[in-house]
């Protein structure tokens, strides 16, 4: 039995609890949520037991598929045989709580700190993306967990989405041919034109590792790497389109804040296998949002995939999801969607739990998260340096100018 202690009880916790509930409903019974920790005990009580404690915060999104649109989930909804311990000190919970492993759902700036405490206490860790606020801090997290023989995973649910699974299988089976071009563009569909993202002002502050490149870019590059392979180099540009954003405070009053972290970026990149990609994303944009083609668009030597639709050179089309269901090997299906589970949060959690049991890295390991983070920072480092940068330069710390004020603010050595 793996006993899990959760640090961070913000709005995203509801989506994580829904994922764990899906696992229990599928008959997976080798874990329990045994502790919750938040800065205020009442925030932890919000998610412990239905009918007890203060009401949960309402969802901050109504977009279909957005995990921030999930609410009304409690630990007691899927387990009634464990009394959940509540803490307002994560160090106390990790060191002395009834736990074997930690889920860290705090803000970016806490990840390397929670990881250090967890590692020193011999606890496995699943941390929210991005892995850390600097590449050097992320590298240290990986090295510490590896030296201690502990499982470090990054919560990267995009890898476990059904469309991503369908597409990877489609490529593996040779239907697409050699992947050549990856396109992903989305402007003005989230928090536009000038709202504070998810009611979390720190996301717009550079020294706190805010900005859309770090918040969303890690997702997009993880998917790109899953489709076209490891990224070699990136030419990036970023900007603040809306320097003032607004939000409602706890009293329901409108407040504004100034922003210095990017709310738009564009990146062109080349894979080590010779594919080309471009990604654009923005939290700005007045009027109607724009989605470029689909999520994502992939060209191969035999045709194009938009979403789940493949179009060959002769104009013939097919649905790759339907083809997957018809032709995919049953053993692969069971590996990718065990017990018929399709919730991407649940699948990510399950892979991490299985990795602990099997003493192996999870599919979204710390090293995977480190590479995704380096790709996201490469956008910003490239913009600052005024040149194309390699991902290796960012991973080894040769290029780190953009990260220096972040490292200084968090008291992190730039070359850990």
ABEGO torsion letter per residue (X at the ends): XBBBBBBEBBAAAAAAAAAAAAAAAAGBAABBBABBBBABAAAAAAAABBGBEBBBBBBABABBGBAAABBGBBAAAABAABBBBBBABAAAAAAABBBABBBBABBAAAAAAAAAAAAAAGBBBBBBOBABABAAAAAAAAAAAAAAGBBBBBBBAAAABAAAAAAAAAAAAGAAEBBABBBBBBBGABGOAABBBGGBAAAABAAAGBEAAAAAAAAAAAAAAAAAEBBABBBBBBBBABABBBBBBAAGBBBBBBBABBABBBBBBBBAAGBBBBBBBBABEBEBBBBBGEOBBBBBAAEBBBEABBBBAAGBBBBAAAAAAAABBAAAAAAABBGGBABAAAAAAAAAAAAAAAGBBBABBAAAAAAAAAAAAAAAAAAAAGBBBBAAAAAAGABAAAAAAAAAAAGBBABX
